[in-house]
Amino acid sequence: MTIDKYNWQQPDWPHFKYDLTSLYEILFSIAEKIGQLSGKISHLSEHLKTEALIDLMVEEAIKTSKIEGEHIQDADVRSSIRNALGLNQKPASVQDRRAQGIAELLLNTRKTFKQSLTENRLLNWHLLLMSGSFNPNLKIGYWRIDPEPMQIVSGYHGKWQVHYEAPPAKQVPKEMRQFIHWFNQTAPGKPFEIKFGPVRAAIAHLYFESIHPFDDGNGRIGRVIAEKALSQSFGHPVILSLSHTIDAKKKAYYDALKMASRSNEITAWIAYFLQVILSAQTAVETQINFILKKSLFFQAYENKLNERQMKVIKRMMQAGIKGYEGGMSAKKYMSITGISKATATRDLQHLLEINALRQCDGCGRNIRYELNV
Protein backbone atom coordinates (compact mmCIF):
# COMPACT_ATOMS: atom_id res chain seq x y z
CA MET A 1 0.00 0.00 0.00
CA THR A 2 1.35 3.43 -0.98
CA ILE A 3 1.48 6.00 1.80
CA ASP A 4 0.58 9.52 0.74
CA LYS A 5 3.66 11.54 1.70
CA TYR A 6 2.82 15.03 0.50
CA ASN A 7 -0.16 17.39 0.71
CA TRP A 8 -1.00 17.23 -3.02
CA GLN A 9 -1.16 13.40 -2.87
CA GLN A 10 -3.87 13.39 -0.22
CA PRO A 11 -7.62 13.16 -0.95
CA ASP A 12 -8.47 16.53 0.62
CA TRP A 13 -5.99 18.48 -1.56
CA PRO A 14 -6.21 21.47 -2.02
CA HIS A 15 -8.88 22.02 0.65
CA PHE A 16 -6.77 23.48 3.43
CA LYS A 17 -8.05 23.34 7.00
CA TYR A 18 -7.02 25.61 9.85
CA ASP A 19 -8.18 26.97 13.20
CA LEU A 20 -7.65 30.68 13.87
CA THR A 21 -8.75 30.54 17.52
CA SER A 22 -5.21 30.99 18.83
CA LEU A 23 -4.21 33.46 16.10
CA TYR A 24 -6.63 36.36 16.58
CA GLU A 25 -4.18 38.20 18.84
CA ILE A 26 -1.42 38.27 16.22
CA LEU A 27 -3.95 39.17 13.51
CA PHE A 28 -5.01 42.11 15.67
CA SER A 29 -1.34 43.11 16.13
CA ILE A 30 -0.81 43.06 12.35
CA ALA A 31 -3.91 45.22 11.80
CA GLU A 32 -2.78 47.63 14.51
CA LYS A 33 0.68 47.87 12.95
CA ILE A 34 -0.87 48.69 9.56
CA GLY A 35 -2.49 51.74 11.12
CA GLN A 36 0.70 52.83 12.84
CA LEU A 37 2.74 52.49 9.65
CA SER A 38 0.14 54.36 7.59
CA GLY A 39 0.32 57.22 10.10
CA LYS A 40 4.12 57.40 9.94
CA ILE A 41 4.20 57.20 6.15
CA SER A 42 1.61 59.98 5.88
CA HIS A 43 4.08 62.31 7.65
CA LEU A 44 6.79 61.69 5.06
CA SER A 45 7.26 64.11 2.18
CA GLU A 46 6.78 62.69 -1.32
CA HIS A 47 10.56 62.62 -1.71
CA LEU A 48 10.99 60.62 1.51
CA LYS A 49 8.13 58.26 0.61
CA THR A 50 9.89 57.50 -2.66
CA GLU A 51 13.18 57.01 -0.83
CA ALA A 52 11.52 54.61 1.64
CA LEU A 53 9.92 52.67 -1.21
CA ILE A 54 13.20 52.36 -3.11
CA ASP A 55 15.15 51.30 0.00
CA LEU A 56 12.64 48.57 0.84
CA MET A 57 12.38 47.34 -2.75
CA VAL A 58 16.18 47.13 -2.99
CA GLU A 59 16.26 45.16 0.25
CA GLU A 60 13.47 42.84 -0.93
CA ALA A 61 15.21 42.24 -4.27
CA ILE A 62 18.55 41.41 -2.67
CA LYS A 63 17.14 39.22 0.11
CA THR A 64 14.65 37.28 -2.04
CA SER A 65 17.52 36.46 -4.41
CA LYS A 66 19.87 35.59 -1.56
CA ILE A 67 17.39 33.05 -0.15
CA GLU A 68 17.64 31.21 -3.47
CA GLY A 69 21.45 31.38 -3.48
CA GLU A 70 21.86 34.31 -5.89
CA HIS A 71 23.80 37.44 -4.99
CA ILE A 72 23.04 40.73 -6.75
CA GLN A 73 24.50 44.14 -6.03
CA ASP A 74 22.66 46.94 -4.23
CA ALA A 75 23.83 49.51 -6.79
CA ASP A 76 22.50 47.51 -9.77
CA VAL A 77 19.06 47.03 -8.19
CA ARG A 78 18.83 50.65 -7.06
CA SER A 79 19.80 51.94 -10.51
CA SER A 80 17.26 49.61 -12.17
CA ILE A 81 14.44 50.84 -9.92
CA ARG A 82 15.35 54.51 -10.35
CA ASN A 83 15.58 54.03 -14.13
CA ALA A 84 12.15 52.40 -14.21
CA LEU A 85 10.64 55.18 -12.07
CA GLY A 86 12.20 57.85 -14.29
CA LEU A 87 14.19 59.32 -11.40
CA ASN A 88 17.56 59.34 -13.18
CA GLN A 89 18.02 62.27 -15.57
CA LYS A 90 20.24 59.99 -17.61
CA PRO A 91 19.40 56.27 -17.25
CA ALA A 92 22.17 54.55 -15.31
CA SER A 93 23.94 51.59 -16.83
CA VAL A 94 23.06 48.25 -15.19
CA GLN A 95 25.44 45.37 -15.84
CA ASP A 96 23.54 42.58 -14.07
CA ARG A 97 20.42 41.58 -15.99
CA ARG A 98 19.20 39.64 -12.93
CA ALA A 99 19.06 42.87 -10.92
CA GLN A 100 17.08 44.57 -13.67
CA GLY A 101 14.70 41.61 -13.88
CA ILE A 102 13.86 41.43 -10.18
CA ALA A 103 13.44 45.24 -10.06
CA GLU A 104 10.99 45.14 -12.98
CA LEU A 105 9.11 42.27 -11.34
CA LEU A 106 8.68 44.10 -8.04
CA LEU A 107 7.56 47.29 -9.76
CA ASN A 108 5.10 45.40 -11.97
CA THR A 109 3.51 43.64 -9.00
CA ARG A 110 3.04 46.97 -7.20
CA LYS A 111 1.50 48.56 -10.27
CA THR A 112 -0.95 45.70 -10.89
CA PHE A 113 -1.78 44.67 -7.31
CA LYS A 114 -5.53 45.29 -7.76
CA GLN A 115 -5.76 43.19 -10.90
CA SER A 116 -6.67 39.52 -10.97
CA LEU A 117 -3.98 36.89 -11.17
CA THR A 118 -3.75 35.24 -14.58
CA GLU A 119 -1.62 32.58 -16.21
CA ASN A 120 -0.14 35.16 -18.59
CA ARG A 121 0.81 37.42 -15.71
CA LEU A 122 2.59 34.63 -13.85
CA LEU A 123 4.45 33.53 -16.98
CA ASN A 124 5.44 37.15 -17.65
CA TRP A 125 6.72 37.50 -14.08
CA HIS A 126 8.86 34.42 -14.62
CA LEU A 127 10.18 35.91 -17.86
CA LEU A 128 11.12 39.15 -16.06
CA LEU A 129 12.72 37.33 -13.16
CA MET A 130 14.74 34.72 -15.04
CA SER A 131 15.73 36.49 -18.26
CA GLY A 132 19.17 37.23 -16.75
CA SER A 133 19.75 33.62 -15.68
CA PHE A 134 23.13 32.08 -16.41
CA ASN A 135 21.52 28.68 -17.06
CA PRO A 136 21.13 28.27 -20.87
CA ASN A 137 18.92 25.18 -20.41
CA LEU A 138 16.36 26.92 -18.19
CA LYS A 139 12.85 27.04 -19.63
CA ILE A 140 11.76 30.65 -19.06
CA GLY A 141 8.17 31.92 -19.19
CA TYR A 142 6.62 28.41 -19.26
CA TRP A 143 5.42 25.86 -16.74
CA ARG A 144 7.91 23.08 -16.17
CA ILE A 145 7.65 20.11 -18.55
CA ASP A 146 10.54 17.87 -17.46
CA PRO A 147 9.10 14.40 -16.70
CA GLU A 148 11.75 13.91 -14.01
CA PRO A 149 10.45 14.58 -10.46
CA MET A 150 10.80 18.14 -9.16
CA GLN A 151 12.45 17.52 -5.80
CA ILE A 152 13.85 19.72 -3.06
CA VAL A 153 16.90 17.89 -1.77
CA SER A 154 19.99 18.33 0.35
CA GLY A 155 23.16 16.27 0.82
CA TYR A 156 25.39 14.95 -1.94
CA HIS A 157 25.21 12.52 -4.85
CA GLY A 158 24.19 9.07 -3.72
CA LYS A 159 23.20 10.41 -0.28
CA TRP A 160 20.45 12.81 -1.27
CA GLN A 161 17.79 13.58 1.32
CA VAL A 162 14.48 14.41 -0.37
CA HIS A 163 12.59 17.07 1.62
CA TYR A 164 9.73 17.49 -0.83
CA GLU A 165 8.55 16.29 -4.22
CA ALA A 166 6.15 18.50 -6.22
CA PRO A 167 3.30 17.24 -8.43
CA PRO A 168 4.46 15.77 -11.77
CA ALA A 169 4.91 18.25 -14.62
CA LYS A 170 1.90 16.82 -16.49
CA GLN A 171 -0.35 17.93 -13.58
CA VAL A 172 1.02 21.47 -13.37
CA PRO A 173 -1.33 23.17 -15.92
CA LYS A 174 -4.41 21.79 -14.13
CA GLU A 175 -3.02 22.59 -10.67
CA MET A 176 -2.19 26.16 -11.71
CA ARG A 177 -5.66 26.72 -13.19
CA GLN A 178 -7.10 25.67 -9.84
CA PHE A 179 -4.65 27.85 -7.91
CA ILE A 180 -5.34 30.96 -10.02
CA HIS A 181 -9.12 30.41 -9.66
CA TRP A 182 -8.73 29.99 -5.88
CA PHE A 183 -6.58 33.12 -5.57
CA ASN A 184 -9.01 35.31 -7.49
CA GLN A 185 -12.15 33.94 -5.82
CA THR A 186 -10.76 34.44 -2.29
CA ALA A 187 -9.80 38.10 -2.93
CA PRO A 188 -11.58 40.96 -1.09
CA GLY A 189 -15.17 41.29 -2.30
CA LYS A 190 -15.17 37.97 -4.15
CA PRO A 191 -17.56 35.04 -3.51
CA PHE A 192 -15.15 33.04 -1.33
CA GLU A 193 -13.33 35.97 0.27
CA ILE A 194 -10.94 35.03 3.06
CA LYS A 195 -11.68 37.63 5.72
CA PHE A 196 -8.13 38.03 6.98
CA GLY A 197 -5.70 39.09 4.26
CA PRO A 198 -2.59 37.83 6.11
CA VAL A 199 -4.19 34.36 6.34
CA ARG A 200 -4.88 34.40 2.59
CA ALA A 201 -1.27 35.46 1.96
CA ALA A 202 0.02 32.55 4.05
CA ILE A 203 -2.16 30.02 2.22
CA ALA A 204 -1.34 31.50 -1.21
CA HIS A 205 2.39 31.17 -0.61
CA LEU A 206 2.15 27.58 0.62
CA TYR A 207 -0.28 26.57 -2.15
CA PHE A 208 1.97 27.99 -4.88
CA GLU A 209 5.16 26.53 -3.42
CA SER A 210 3.49 23.12 -3.14
CA ILE A 211 2.79 23.11 -6.90
CA HIS A 212 6.27 24.46 -7.73
CA PRO A 213 5.22 25.22 -11.33
CA PHE A 214 8.53 26.55 -12.68
CA ASP A 215 11.95 25.01 -13.21
CA ASP A 216 13.44 27.81 -11.07
CA GLY A 217 12.29 31.01 -9.37
CA ASN A 218 9.35 29.50 -7.47
CA GLY A 219 10.39 30.91 -4.09
CA ARG A 220 10.78 34.45 -5.39
CA ILE A 221 7.48 34.46 -7.27
CA GLY A 222 5.75 32.75 -4.34
CA ARG A 223 6.79 35.59 -2.04
CA VAL A 224 5.57 38.14 -4.60
CA ILE A 225 2.19 36.37 -4.65
CA ALA A 226 1.99 36.61 -0.84
CA GLU A 227 2.71 40.35 -1.02
CA LYS A 228 0.06 40.75 -3.75
CA ALA A 229 -2.48 39.11 -1.43
CA LEU A 230 -1.49 41.48 1.39
CA SER A 231 -1.71 44.52 -0.91
CA GLN A 232 -5.20 43.54 -2.03
CA SER A 233 -6.24 43.16 1.60
CA PHE A 234 -4.72 46.48 2.71
CA GLY A 235 -6.04 48.36 -0.35
CA HIS A 236 -2.60 49.69 -1.32
CA PRO A 237 0.78 48.23 -2.28
CA VAL A 238 2.49 46.96 0.84
CA ILE A 239 5.72 48.58 1.93
CA LEU A 240 7.57 45.72 3.58
CA SER A 241 10.10 43.01 2.85
CA LEU A 242 8.97 39.50 3.71
CA SER A 243 12.24 38.19 2.30
CA HIS A 244 14.33 40.21 4.76
CA THR A 245 12.55 38.55 7.67
CA ILE A 246 12.66 35.08 6.09
CA ASP A 247 16.36 35.36 5.23
CA ALA A 248 17.21 36.26 8.84
CA LYS A 249 15.90 32.82 9.92
CA LYS A 250 16.01 30.84 6.70
CA LYS A 251 16.12 27.42 8.36
CA ALA A 252 12.86 28.16 10.21
CA TYR A 253 11.24 29.03 6.86
CA TYR A 254 12.26 25.77 5.21
CA ASP A 255 11.34 23.76 8.31
CA ALA A 256 7.87 25.34 8.36
CA LEU A 257 7.38 24.68 4.63
CA LYS A 258 8.51 21.07 5.03
CA MET A 259 6.07 20.43 7.88
CA ALA A 260 3.21 22.15 6.04
CA SER A 261 3.81 20.09 2.90
CA ARG A 262 2.94 16.89 4.77
CA SER A 263 -0.67 17.75 5.60
CA ASN A 264 -3.53 19.99 4.50
CA GLU A 265 -4.16 20.99 8.13
CA ILE A 266 -2.04 24.15 8.11
CA THR A 267 -2.72 26.04 11.35
CA ALA A 268 0.97 25.83 12.34
CA TRP A 269 2.06 27.17 8.94
CA ILE A 270 -0.32 30.13 9.18
CA ALA A 271 0.94 30.90 12.70
CA TYR A 272 4.51 30.90 11.38
CA PHE A 273 3.72 33.11 8.38
CA LEU A 274 1.74 35.63 10.44
CA GLN A 275 4.81 36.08 12.64
CA VAL A 276 6.89 36.69 9.50
CA ILE A 277 4.46 39.42 8.42
CA LEU A 278 4.48 41.08 11.85
CA SER A 279 8.28 40.99 12.04
CA ALA A 280 8.49 42.47 8.52
CA GLN A 281 6.18 45.30 9.60
CA THR A 282 8.39 46.03 12.61
CA ALA A 283 11.43 46.15 10.32
CA VAL A 284 9.63 48.66 8.07
CA GLU A 285 8.82 50.83 11.08
CA THR A 286 12.52 50.86 12.01
CA GLN A 287 13.41 51.77 8.41
CA ILE A 288 10.94 54.67 8.33
CA ASN A 289 12.24 55.95 11.66
CA PHE A 290 15.76 55.90 10.19
CA ILE A 291 14.64 57.79 7.08
CA LEU A 292 13.01 60.45 9.28
CA LYS A 293 16.20 60.76 11.35
CA LYS A 294 18.26 60.96 8.16
CA SER A 295 16.07 63.80 6.87
CA LEU A 296 16.44 65.71 10.14
CA PHE A 297 20.20 65.10 10.04
CA PHE A 298 20.56 66.71 6.60
CA GLN A 299 18.35 69.62 7.63
CA ALA A 300 20.62 70.24 10.62
CA TYR A 301 23.97 69.91 8.84
CA GLU A 302 23.56 70.65 5.12
CA ASN A 303 24.86 74.22 5.54
CA LYS A 304 27.74 73.17 7.78
CA LEU A 305 29.36 70.61 5.48
CA ASN A 306 31.76 71.13 2.60
CA GLU A 307 31.38 69.15 -0.63
CA ARG A 308 33.78 66.43 0.49
CA GLN A 309 32.05 65.94 3.82
CA MET A 310 28.63 65.79 2.18
CA LYS A 311 29.86 63.11 -0.25
CA VAL A 312 31.18 60.97 2.61
CA ILE A 313 28.06 61.44 4.74
CA LYS A 314 25.84 60.38 1.84
CA ARG A 315 28.00 57.31 1.29
CA MET A 316 27.65 56.40 4.97
CA MET A 317 23.88 56.97 4.83
CA GLN A 318 23.56 54.48 1.97
CA ALA A 319 24.54 51.71 4.38
CA GLY A 320 21.17 52.22 6.09
CA ILE A 321 20.20 51.09 9.57
CA LYS A 322 23.02 48.58 9.92
CA GLY A 323 25.57 51.40 9.64
CA TYR A 324 28.69 51.87 7.55
CA GLU A 325 30.65 48.63 7.82
CA GLY A 326 33.70 49.00 10.05
CA GLY A 327 33.02 52.70 10.63
CA MET A 328 34.58 55.64 8.76
CA SER A 329 38.36 56.03 9.01
CA ALA A 330 40.76 58.61 7.63
CA LYS A 331 41.94 56.03 5.09
CA LYS A 332 38.41 55.34 3.86
CA TYR A 333 37.71 59.09 3.78
CA MET A 334 40.80 59.57 1.60
CA SER A 335 39.68 56.78 -0.75
CA ILE A 336 36.18 58.27 -1.21
CA THR A 337 37.30 61.88 -1.69
CA GLY A 338 40.79 61.54 -3.16
CA ILE A 339 42.36 63.98 -0.70
CA SER A 340 45.44 63.90 1.54
CA LYS A 341 45.51 62.32 4.99
CA ALA A 342 45.96 65.71 6.68
CA THR A 343 42.85 67.13 4.97
CA ALA A 344 40.86 63.98 5.70
CA THR A 345 41.82 64.19 9.38
CA ARG A 346 40.74 67.86 9.55
CA ASP A 347 37.42 67.11 7.86
CA LEU A 348 36.70 64.26 10.24
CA GLN A 349 37.66 66.32 13.25
CA HIS A 350 35.26 69.04 12.15
CA LEU A 351 32.43 66.50 11.72
CA LEU A 352 33.18 65.23 15.22
CA GLU A 353 33.17 68.73 16.72
CA ILE A 354 29.77 69.63 15.24
CA ASN A 355 28.35 66.25 16.42
CA ALA A 356 27.65 64.99 12.90
CA LEU A 357 29.85 61.99 13.70
CA ARG A 358 30.71 60.20 16.92
CA GLN A 359 33.60 57.93 17.73
CA CYS A 360 32.72 54.33 16.99
CA ASP A 361 32.97 51.71 19.73
CA GLY A 362 34.00 48.23 18.68
CA CYS A 363 35.11 49.22 15.17
CA GLY A 364 38.71 48.07 15.51
CA ARG A 365 41.96 49.34 17.01
CA ASN A 366 42.21 52.47 14.86
CA ILE A 367 39.95 55.48 15.35
CA ARG A 368 36.69 55.04 13.44
CA TYR A 369 33.54 57.13 13.28
CA GLU A 370 29.83 56.49 12.82
CA LEU A 371 26.92 58.77 12.02
CA ASN A 372 25.38 60.51 15.00
CA VAL A 373 21.70 59.98 14.09
C-alpha positions as CSV (number, residue, x, y, z in Angstrom):
1,M,0.0,0.0,0.0
2,T,1.3,3.4,-1.0
3,I,1.5,6.0,1.8
4,D,0.6,9.5,0.7
5,K,3.7,11.5,1.7
6,Y,2.8,15.0,0.5
7,N,-0.2,17.4,0.7
8,W,-1.0,17.2,-3.0
9,Q,-1.2,13.4,-2.9
10,Q,-3.9,13.4,-0.2
11,P,-7.6,13.2,-1.0
12,D,-8.5,16.5,0.6
13,W,-6.0,18.5,-1.6
14,P,-6.2,21.5,-2.0
15,H,-8.9,22.0,0.6
16,F,-6.8,23.5,3.4
17,K,-8.0,23.3,7.0
18,Y,-7.0,25.6,9.9
19,D,-8.2,27.0,13.2
20,L,-7.7,30.7,13.9
21,T,-8.8,30.5,17.5
22,S,-5.2,31.0,18.8
23,L,-4.2,33.5,16.1
24,Y,-6.6,36.4,16.6
25,E,-4.2,38.2,18.8
26,I,-1.4,38.3,16.2
27,L,-4.0,39.2,13.5
28,F,-5.0,42.1,15.7
29,S,-1.3,43.1,16.1
30,I,-0.8,43.1,12.3
31,A,-3.9,45.2,11.8
32,E,-2.8,47.6,14.5
33,K,0.7,47.9,13.0
34,I,-0.9,48.7,9.6
35,G,-2.5,51.7,11.1
36,Q,0.7,52.8,12.8
37,L,2.7,52.5,9.6
38,S,0.1,54.4,7.6
39,G,0.3,57.2,10.1
40,K,4.1,57.4,9.9
41,I,4.2,57.2,6.2
42,S,1.6,60.0,5.9
43,H,4.1,62.3,7.7
44,L,6.8,61.7,5.1
45,S,7.3,64.1,2.2
46,E,6.8,62.7,-1.3
47,H,10.6,62.6,-1.7
48,L,11.0,60.6,1.5
49,K,8.1,58.3,0.6
50,T,9.9,57.5,-2.7
51,E,13.2,57.0,-0.8
52,A,11.5,54.6,1.6
53,L,9.9,52.7,-1.2
54,I,13.2,52.4,-3.1
55,D,15.1,51.3,0.0
56,L,12.6,48.6,0.8
57,M,12.4,47.3,-2.8
58,V,16.2,47.1,-3.0
59,E,16.3,45.2,0.3
60,E,13.5,42.8,-0.9
61,A,15.2,42.2,-4.3
62,I,18.5,41.4,-2.7
63,K,17.1,39.2,0.1
64,T,14.6,37.3,-2.0
65,S,17.5,36.5,-4.4
66,K,19.9,35.6,-1.6
67,I,17.4,33.1,-0.1
68,E,17.6,31.2,-3.5
69,G,21.5,31.4,-3.5
70,E,21.9,34.3,-5.9
71,H,23.8,37.4,-5.0
72,I,23.0,40.7,-6.8
73,Q,24.5,44.1,-6.0
74,D,22.7,46.9,-4.2
75,A,23.8,49.5,-6.8
76,D,22.5,47.5,-9.8
77,V,19.1,47.0,-8.2
78,R,18.8,50.6,-7.1
79,S,19.8,51.9,-10.5
80,S,17.3,49.6,-12.2
81,I,14.4,50.8,-9.9
82,R,15.3,54.5,-10.4
83,N,15.6,54.0,-14.1
84,A,12.1,52.4,-14.2
85,L,10.6,55.2,-12.1
86,G,12.2,57.8,-14.3
87,L,14.2,59.3,-11.4
88,N,17.6,59.3,-13.2
89,Q,18.0,62.3,-15.6
90,K,20.2,60.0,-17.6
91,P,19.4,56.3,-17.2
92,A,22.2,54.6,-15.3
93,S,23.9,51.6,-16.8
94,V,23.1,48.3,-15.2
95,Q,25.4,45.4,-15.8
96,D,23.5,42.6,-14.1
97,R,20.4,41.6,-16.0
98,R,19.2,39.6,-12.9
99,A,19.1,42.9,-10.9
100,Q,17.1,44.6,-13.7
101,G,14.7,41.6,-13.9
102,I,13.9,41.4,-10.2
103,A,13.4,45.2,-10.1
104,E,11.0,45.1,-13.0
105,L,9.1,42.3,-11.3
106,L,8.7,44.1,-8.0
107,L,7.6,47.3,-9.8
108,N,5.1,45.4,-12.0
109,T,3.5,43.6,-9.0
110,R,3.0,47.0,-7.2
111,K,1.5,48.6,-10.3
112,T,-0.9,45.7,-10.9
113,F,-1.8,44.7,-7.3
114,K,-5.5,45.3,-7.8
115,Q,-5.8,43.2,-10.9
116,S,-6.7,39.5,-11.0
117,L,-4.0,36.9,-11.2
118,T,-3.8,35.2,-14.6
119,E,-1.6,32.6,-16.2
120,N,-0.1,35.2,-18.6
121,R,0.8,37.4,-15.7
122,L,2.6,34.6,-13.8
123,L,4.5,33.5,-17.0
124,N,5.4,37.1,-17.7
125,W,6.7,37.5,-14.1
126,H,8.9,34.4,-14.6
127,L,10.2,35.9,-17.9
128,L,11.1,39.1,-16.1
129,L,12.7,37.3,-13.2
130,M,14.7,34.7,-15.0
131,S,15.7,36.5,-18.3
132,G,19.2,37.2,-16.8
133,S,19.7,33.6,-15.7
134,F,23.1,32.1,-16.4
135,N,21.5,28.7,-17.1
136,P,21.1,28.3,-20.9
137,N,18.9,25.2,-20.4
138,L,16.4,26.9,-18.2
139,K,12.8,27.0,-19.6
140,I,11.8,30.7,-19.1
141,G,8.2,31.9,-19.2
142,Y,6.6,28.4,-19.3
143,W,5.4,25.9,-16.7
144,R,7.9,23.1,-16.2
145,I,7.7,20.1,-18.6
146,D,10.5,17.9,-17.5
147,P,9.1,14.4,-16.7
148,E,11.7,13.9,-14.0
149,P,10.5,14.6,-10.5
150,M,10.8,18.1,-9.2
151,Q,12.5,17.5,-5.8
152,I,13.8,19.7,-3.1
153,V,16.9,17.9,-1.8
154,S,20.0,18.3,0.4
155,G,23.2,16.3,0.8
156,Y,25.4,14.9,-1.9
157,H,25.2,12.5,-4.9
158,G,24.2,9.1,-3.7
159,K,23.2,10.4,-0.3
160,W,20.4,12.8,-1.3
161,Q,17.8,13.6,1.3
162,V,14.5,14.4,-0.4
163,H,12.6,17.1,1.6
164,Y,9.7,17.5,-0.8
165,E,8.6,16.3,-4.2
166,A,6.1,18.5,-6.2
167,P,3.3,17.2,-8.4
168,P,4.5,15.8,-11.8
169,A,4.9,18.3,-14.6
170,K,1.9,16.8,-16.5
171,Q,-0.3,17.9,-13.6
172,V,1.0,21.5,-13.4
173,P,-1.3,23.2,-15.9
174,K,-4.4,21.8,-14.1
175,E,-3.0,22.6,-10.7
176,M,-2.2,26.2,-11.7
177,R,-5.7,26.7,-13.2
178,Q,-7.1,25.7,-9.8
179,F,-4.6,27.8,-7.9
180,I,-5.3,31.0,-10.0
181,H,-9.1,30.4,-9.7
182,W,-8.7,30.0,-5.9
183,F,-6.6,33.1,-5.6
184,N,-9.0,35.3,-7.5
185,Q,-12.2,33.9,-5.8
186,T,-10.8,34.4,-2.3
187,A,-9.8,38.1,-2.9
188,P,-11.6,41.0,-1.1
189,G,-15.2,41.3,-2.3
190,K,-15.2,38.0,-4.2
191,P,-17.6,35.0,-3.5
192,F,-15.1,33.0,-1.3
193,E,-13.3,36.0,0.3
194,I,-10.9,35.0,3.1
195,K,-11.7,37.6,5.7
196,F,-8.1,38.0,7.0
197,G,-5.7,39.1,4.3
198,P,-2.6,37.8,6.1
199,V,-4.2,34.4,6.3
200,R,-4.9,34.4,2.6
201,A,-1.3,35.5,2.0
202,A,0.0,32.5,4.1
203,I,-2.2,30.0,2.2
204,A,-1.3,31.5,-1.2
205,H,2.4,31.2,-0.6
206,L,2.2,27.6,0.6
207,Y,-0.3,26.6,-2.2
208,F,2.0,28.0,-4.9
209,E,5.2,26.5,-3.4
210,S,3.5,23.1,-3.1
211,I,2.8,23.1,-6.9
212,H,6.3,24.5,-7.7
213,P,5.2,25.2,-11.3
214,F,8.5,26.6,-12.7
215,D,11.9,25.0,-13.2
216,D,13.4,27.8,-11.1
217,G,12.3,31.0,-9.4
218,N,9.3,29.5,-7.5
219,G,10.4,30.9,-4.1
220,R,10.8,34.4,-5.4
221,I,7.5,34.5,-7.3
222,G,5.7,32.8,-4.3
223,R,6.8,35.6,-2.0
224,V,5.6,38.1,-4.6
225,I,2.2,36.4,-4.6
226,A,2.0,36.6,-0.8
227,E,2.7,40.3,-1.0
228,K,0.1,40.8,-3.7
229,A,-2.5,39.1,-1.4
230,L,-1.5,41.5,1.4
231,S,-1.7,44.5,-0.9
232,Q,-5.2,43.5,-2.0
233,S,-6.2,43.2,1.6
234,F,-4.7,46.5,2.7
235,G,-6.0,48.4,-0.4
236,H,-2.6,49.7,-1.3
237,P,0.8,48.2,-2.3
238,V,2.5,47.0,0.8
239,I,5.7,48.6,1.9
240,L,7.6,45.7,3.6
241,S,10.1,43.0,2.8
242,L,9.0,39.5,3.7
243,S,12.2,38.2,2.3
244,H,14.3,40.2,4.8
245,T,12.6,38.5,7.7
246,I,12.7,35.1,6.1
247,D,16.4,35.4,5.2
248,A,17.2,36.3,8.8
249,K,15.9,32.8,9.9
250,K,16.0,30.8,6.7
251,K,16.1,27.4,8.4
252,A,12.9,28.2,10.2
253,Y,11.2,29.0,6.9
254,Y,12.3,25.8,5.2
255,D,11.3,23.8,8.3
256,A,7.9,25.3,8.4
257,L,7.4,24.7,4.6
258,K,8.5,21.1,5.0
259,M,6.1,20.4,7.9
260,A,3.2,22.1,6.0
261,S,3.8,20.1,2.9
262,R,2.9,16.9,4.8
263,S,-0.7,17.7,5.6
264,N,-3.5,20.0,4.5
265,E,-4.2,21.0,8.1
266,I,-2.0,24.1,8.1
267,T,-2.7,26.0,11.4
268,A,1.0,25.8,12.3
269,W,2.1,27.2,8.9
270,I,-0.3,30.1,9.2
271,A,0.9,30.9,12.7
272,Y,4.5,30.9,11.4
273,F,3.7,33.1,8.4
274,L,1.7,35.6,10.4
275,Q,4.8,36.1,12.6
276,V,6.9,36.7,9.5
277,I,4.5,39.4,8.4
278,L,4.5,41.1,11.9
279,S,8.3,41.0,12.0
280,A,8.5,42.5,8.5
281,Q,6.2,45.3,9.6
282,T,8.4,46.0,12.6
283,A,11.4,46.2,10.3
284,V,9.6,48.7,8.1
285,E,8.8,50.8,11.1
286,T,12.5,50.9,12.0
287,Q,13.4,51.8,8.4
288,I,10.9,54.7,8.3
289,N,12.2,55.9,11.7
290,F,15.8,55.9,10.2
291,I,14.6,57.8,7.1
292,L,13.0,60.5,9.3
293,K,16.2,60.8,11.3
294,K,18.3,61.0,8.2
295,S,16.1,63.8,6.9
296,L,16.4,65.7,10.1
297,F,20.2,65.1,10.0
298,F,20.6,66.7,6.6
299,Q,18.4,69.6,7.6
300,A,20.6,70.2,10.6
301,Y,24.0,69.9,8.8
302,E,23.6,70.7,5.1
303,N,24.9,74.2,5.5
304,K,27.7,73.2,7.8
305,L,29.4,70.6,5.5
306,N,31.8,71.1,2.6
307,E,31.4,69.1,-0.6
308,R,33.8,66.4,0.5
309,Q,32.1,65.9,3.8
310,M,28.6,65.8,2.2
311,K,29.9,63.1,-0.2
312,V,31.2,61.0,2.6
313,I,28.1,61.4,4.7
314,K,25.8,60.4,1.8
315,R,28.0,57.3,1.3
316,M,27.7,56.4,5.0
317,M,23.9,57.0,4.8
318,Q,23.6,54.5,2.0
319,A,24.5,51.7,4.4
320,G,21.2,52.2,6.1
321,I,20.2,51.1,9.6
322,K,23.0,48.6,9.9
323,G,25.6,51.4,9.6
324,Y,28.7,51.9,7.6
325,E,30.6,48.6,7.8
326,G,33.7,49.0,10.1
327,G,33.0,52.7,10.6
328,M,34.6,55.6,8.8
329,S,38.4,56.0,9.0
330,A,40.8,58.6,7.6
331,K,41.9,56.0,5.1
332,K,38.4,55.3,3.9
333,Y,37.7,59.1,3.8
334,M,40.8,59.6,1.6
335,S,39.7,56.8,-0.8
336,I,36.2,58.3,-1.2
337,T,37.3,61.9,-1.7
338,G,40.8,61.5,-3.2
339,I,42.4,64.0,-0.7
340,S,45.4,63.9,1.5
341,K,45.5,62.3,5.0
342,A,46.0,65.7,6.7
343,T,42.8,67.1,5.0
344,A,40.9,64.0,5.7
345,T,41.8,64.2,9.4
346,R,40.7,67.9,9.6
347,D,37.4,67.1,7.9
348,L,36.7,64.3,10.2
349,Q,37.7,66.3,13.3
350,H,35.3,69.0,12.1
351,L,32.4,66.5,11.7
352,L,33.2,65.2,15.2
353,E,33.2,68.7,16.7
354,I,29.8,69.6,15.2
355,N,28.3,66.3,16.4
356,A,27.6,65.0,12.9
357,L,29.8,62.0,13.7
358,R,30.7,60.2,16.9
359,Q,33.6,57.9,17.7
360,C,32.7,54.3,17.0
361,D,33.0,51.7,19.7
362,G,34.0,48.2,18.7
363,C,35.1,49.2,15.2
364,G,38.7,48.1,15.5
365,R,42.0,49.3,17.0
366,N,42.2,52.5,14.9
367,I,39.9,55.5,15.3
368,R,36.7,55.0,13.4
369,Y,33.5,57.1,13.3
370,E,29.8,56.5,12.8
371,L,26.9,58.8,12.0
372,N,25.4,60.5,15.0
373,V,21.7,60.0,14.1
